Amino acid sequence: MQSISTVGLDIAKSVFQVHGVDAAGQVVIHRQLKRRFVLSFFEKLPPCLVGIEACALSHYRSRE
C-alpha cells in the first residue's frame, strides 16, 4: 500500500467503508470491508490517524 496518513472509517452492522488519504490529501484507498476483515486490514497499515464516527460501537472498535 502507498503511504496512508489518515483513514476515515464509517462503521455499520456488517459492511464498513474505508477511505484513506496520503499526506497531500490524495485518495489512496476507498473500499468496503466486511466486519471480519476490518482488524486484519488495520493490522497491515503503518501507524496513522484514524477517524471514526462517534457512537457506542466506535468506542468498542477503537479499543480493539
C-alpha positions, 0 to 999 in steps of 0.5 A, a space after each residue: 500500500 502507498 503511504 496512508 496518513 489518515 483513514 476515515 472509517 464509517 462503521 455499520 452492522 456488517 459492511 464498513 467503508 474505508 477511505 484513506 488519504 496520503 499526506 497531500 490529501 490524495 485518495 489512496 484507498 476507498 473500499 468496503 470491508 466486511 466486519 471480519 476483515 476490518 482488524 486484519 486490514 488495520 493490522 497491515 497499515 503503518 501507524 496513522 490517524 484514524 477517524 471514526 464516527 462517534 457512537 457506542 460501537 466506535 468506542 468498542 472498535 477503537 479499543 480493539 
